[in-house]
């Protein structure tokens, strides 16, 4: 059983987490390059949030939402 858990640890440390080890090495040279993926995912989240808010506003302007208190079972 011990070998099984050591194999899982080895899989994560030597294969699956290699990109993060590379990013920690790059951070010493350039902060922007090391944090590119974080900034990329933050930009995607921001774009999705803006799109969602714009869609909510368009539905609110068209009065398509049923705002009756019995319209939703959770209300």
C-alpha positions, -999 to +999 in steps of 0.1 A: +000+000+000+029+023+007+042+019-028+008+029-042+009+062-024+045+068-033+036+062-069+008+088-067+032+113-051+058+106-077+033+111-105+023+145-092+058+157-082+077+146-113+050+149-141+019+168-133+033+197-114+063+203-137+047+235-153+044+250-118+080+243-111+090+260-144+069+290-134+087+293-100+120+292-119+109+319-144+096+342-116+132+351-106+137+365-141+104+381-150+074+385-129+051+393-159+060+360-177+055+339-145+021+354-139+008+354-175-016+325-169-031+341-138-036+374-157-050+354-186-076+336-165-085+369-147-091+385-181-114+356-191-133+359-158-137+397-163-149+393-198-174+366-187-187+389-159-191+418-182-210+396-207-232+382-180-241+417-167-248+430-202-271+400-208-289+406-175-294+443-184-308+434-219-333+410-204-343+436-178-348+463-205-370+439-225-389+430-194-386+393-203-380+382-168-410+370-148-406+389-115-437+374-099-429+359-065-444+326-075-424+324-107-395+305-091-399+276-067-371+289-044-388+323-038 
